[in-house]
Amino acid sequence: MGWNQASAGVYVAASWVTRALTLHLSWLALVLAGGFVLGVFPATFALFVAAKRELNGELGNWPLAAMWRDFRRCFWRSNAFGYATSLLGAAGLLDLVVLHGEHDPVAEVIRVVVIATAILLAIWLPNAWIALAHSETINLRAVRMSALAVIMSPLRAALVAGSAAAIIVVCFFVPAGALLAGSSILALPITRLGKGMH
C-alpha cells in the first residue's frame, strides 16, 4: 500500500512538473513570436489564462494552441496594459531617484506618496493579471474589477503579491528552475491563491 501511494505521488509531481514546463515553453515561444518587446505582455496574459484553465481542468494536452489564440486576441490591449503599468512604475522609480537628495518637507511628502503608490501597485499588479485572466479579456471594466477585488480582499491580495515576490526571489537564486519553468512557477501558484477573489 505504501509503495502505491509513493508511486502515485511521484506520478502527480512529475505530471505537474511536465505541465509547468510545457506552459513555460509555450510562454517563451509566444514572447519570442512577439519579438520580446511586443510579446512579453500578451504572452503573460495568455499564460495566466492557461494557468486558470489548467487549475480548472479545462486546458487540454496542447496549451500552446489555446495560448496562441489568447495571445492574438488580446495582443494590443495586453501591451497597452503592460506598458502603462510599467511606465507608472518607472515614473515612481524616477521620482525616487530625483528626490533622493532632497530633504525639504514637500519632497518628503512626495516621497511618501510615491512609496505608498509603489506598494499599492506591487500588490495590485499580480492580482490584476489573475483578474484579467479570469475574465479572459483586457478592458477597463476588468481592470476596475481587479482593483475592487484587491480592495475587498486586501489580505488575500497581499498574500498573492507576497507569494509572487517570494517566487521571483527564489527563481533569482535558482536560475535553472527559472530557466526551465519560471513563468509557470509564478503563474500557477498565485493563480490558485487568487482564485477565490475573482
C-alpha positions in Angstrom: 0.0 0.0 0.0 2.8 2.4 0.9 4.6 1.8 -2.4 1.5 2.5 -4.4 0.9 5.8 -2.6 4.6 6.8 -3.2 4.4 6.0 -6.9 1.1 7.8 -7.2 2.7 10.9 -5.5 5.7 10.7 -7.9 3.3 10.5 -10.9 1.4 13.5 -9.7 4.6 15.5 -9.1 6.0 14.5 -12.5 2.7 15.5 -14.1 2.8 18.9 -12.5 6.4 19.5 -13.5 5.7 18.5 -17.0 2.7 20.8 -17.2 4.7 23.7 -15.7 7.5 23.1 -18.2 5.0 22.9 -21.1 3.3 26.2 -20.0 6.6 27.9 -19.6 8.0 26.8 -23.0 4.7 27.9 -24.6 5.0 31.3 -22.9 8.6 31.6 -24.1 7.6 30.8 -27.7 4.9 33.5 -27.6 7.3 36.0 -26.1 9.7 35.3 -29.0 6.8 35.4 -31.5 6.2 38.9 -30.4 9.8 39.9 -30.7 10.1 40.1 -26.9 9.2 43.9 -26.8 5.7 43.3 -28.1 5.4 39.7 -27.0 6.0 39.6 -23.2 2.7 41.1 -22.1 0.4 39.2 -24.5 2.3 36.0 -23.6 1.9 36.8 -19.9 -1.9 37.3 -20.4 -2.1 34.0 -22.3 -0.1 32.3 -19.6 -2.4 33.4 -16.8 -5.5 32.4 -18.8 -3.9 29.0 -19.4 -3.0 28.7 -15.7 -6.6 29.4 -14.8 -7.8 26.8 -17.3 -5.2 24.3 -16.0 -6.4 24.7 -12.4 -10.0 24.2 -13.6 -9.1 21.1 -15.6 -10.1 22.8 -18.9 -6.7 23.3 -20.6 -6.2 20.1 -22.6 -2.9 18.5 -23.6 -1.6 21.1 -26.0 -1.6 24.5 -24.3 0.3 26.4 -27.0 -2.7 26.4 -29.4 -5.0 27.9 -26.7 -2.4 30.3 -25.6 -1.7 31.4 -29.2 -5.4 32.3 -29.6 -5.4 34.3 -26.4 -2.1 35.9 -27.4 -3.5 37.1 -30.7 -7.0 38.1 -29.3 -5.6 40.5 -26.7 -2.3 41.4 -28.3 -2.7 45.2 -28.4 -4.7 45.5 -25.2 -2.3 43.5 -23.1 0.6 45.5 -24.5 -1.2 48.7 -23.6 -2.0 47.4 -20.1 1.5 46.1 -19.5 3.3 49.2 -20.8 1.0 51.6 -18.9 1.7 49.8 -15.6 5.4 49.6 -16.4 5.5 53.3 -17.2 3.7 54.1 -13.9 6.3 52.0 -12.0 9.2 53.6 -13.9 7.8 57.1 -13.2 7.6 56.3 -9.5 11.2 55.0 -9.5 12.4 58.1 -11.4 10.7 60.3 -8.8 12.5 58.5 -6.0 15.8 58.9 -7.8 15.3 62.6 -8.4 14.1 63.2 -4.8 16.9 61.1 -3.3 19.0 64.1 -2.1 16.1 66.4 -1.3 15.2 67.0 2.4 12.6 69.7 2.3 9.0 68.9 3.5 7.5 68.9 0.1 10.0 66.3 -1.2 9.3 64.2 1.9 5.6 64.2 1.3 6.1 63.4 -2.4 8.5 60.6 -1.4 5.9 59.1 1.0 3.2 59.3 -1.7 5.4 57.6 -4.3 6.4 54.8 -2.0 2.8 54.2 -0.9 1.7 54.2 -4.6 4.5 51.7 -5.4 3.4 49.4 -2.6 -0.2 49.5 -3.8 0.9 48.9 -7.4 3.0 45.9 -6.3 0.0 44.4 -4.5 -2.4 45.2 -7.3 -0.4 44.1 -10.3 -0.2 40.3 -9.8 -3.9 40.3 -8.8 -4.7 42.3 -11.9 -3.2 39.7 -14.2 -5.2 37.0 -12.3 -8.4 39.0 -12.7 -7.8 39.7 -16.3 -7.2 36.0 -16.9 -10.4 35.2 -15.0 -12.4 37.5 -17.3 -10.3 36.3 -20.3 -10.2 39.8 -21.7 -8.5 43.1 -21.1 -10.8 46.1 -20.9 -11.4 48.9 -18.4 -14.1 47.0 -16.6 -11.8 44.1 -15.9 -9.1 46.4 -14.7 -11.6 48.2 -12.4 -12.8 44.8 -11.1 -9.3 43.8 -10.3 -8.8 46.9 -8.2 -12.1 46.3 -6.5 -11.1 42.7 -5.7 -7.9 44.0 -4.0 -9.9 46.5 -2.0 -12.5 43.8 -0.9 -9.8 41.2 0.0 -6.7 43.2 0.9 -5.1 40.4 3.0 -5.6 37.8 0.3 -4.3 40.3 -2.3 -1.2 40.9 -0.2 -0.7 37.2 0.2 -0.8 36.8 -3.6 1.6 39.7 -4.1 3.9 38.4 -1.4 3.9 34.9 -2.9 4.7 36.4 -6.3 7.6 38.3 -4.8 8.9 35.2 -2.9 8.7 33.1 -6.1 10.6 35.7 -8.0 13.3 35.8 -5.4 13.6 32.0 -5.4 13.8 32.0 -9.2 16.6 34.6 -8.9 18.6 32.3 -6.7 17.7 29.1 -8.6 18.3 30.2 -12.2 18.0 26.7 -13.6 14.4 26.4 -12.3 13.6 29.9 -13.6 15.0 29.0 -17.0 13.1 25.7 -17.2 9.7 26.7 -15.8 10.0 30.2 -14.3 6.9 31.8 -15.8 4.6 28.9 -14.9 6.2 28.5 -11.5 4.9 32.1 -10.9 1.6 31.9 -12.6 0.2 28.6 -11.3 0.6 29.1 -7.6 -0.6 32.8 -7.5 -3.5 32.0 -9.8 -4.5 29.3 -7.3 -4.1 31.7 -4.4 -6.1 34.4 -6.1 -8.8 32.1 -7.4 -11.4 32.9 -4.8 -11.1 36.7 -5.3 -12.3 36.9 -8.8 
